[in-house]
Amino acid sequence: MGLLLRVLVFLLPLLVFALWWRARTRVADSESRAQIDRQFRWGLLGSAIFMIAGGLYMMGQGTAPPRGRYIPPHTENGEMVPGAFVPFDQDTSPETETDDPETSPASGP
């Protein structure tokens, strides 16, 4: 569902433009062209509304659990641990290897 929605959000404005271009090149009189231009504007407005709604829908499809927090990547026992979302009640605070200010690379003379 998500992939189809993303493809539609991307292709819908192009499809509306292609339909407008084809209809406009087939009509010769200016009154019909004005009507096609009005329809194109409505189609463009509909496309914009669909894109905004699709974008808002995709923003709501996050990967974080509803009650969780992000633990950034860190090192534990000399090994890199990737970042992850964990529940609030789980105690997995990242600990640094260089808690001593004298051995920290950022310490000055």
C-alpha positions, 0 to 999 in steps of 0.5 A: 500500500505504501509503495503504491501511494508513493508512486501515485504521489510522484506520478499524478502531477505528471499524468495530469500534465500529460493529459492536459498537453494531449487535450490542448494540442487536439483542440483548435478553437480558443474557447475549447482551449480555455475550457481545457485550461480550467479543467487543467487548473482543477486537476492541478489543484486536485493533484496538489491536495492529493500530494499534500494528503499523501505526504501527511499520511506518509509522515504518520507512518513512522517507525518509532513505537508510540511509547518509545525513545531513540538511543543514538549509536554508541560504543559498548565494550569497544564495539559499535552499537547501532541506534534503535528505538526502545520503550521508555521503561527500558534502561539502555542509556549509552555509556561512553568509554572516556568518562575520565576528562584527562583521557578524553580527546577533547581535553586541552592542555 
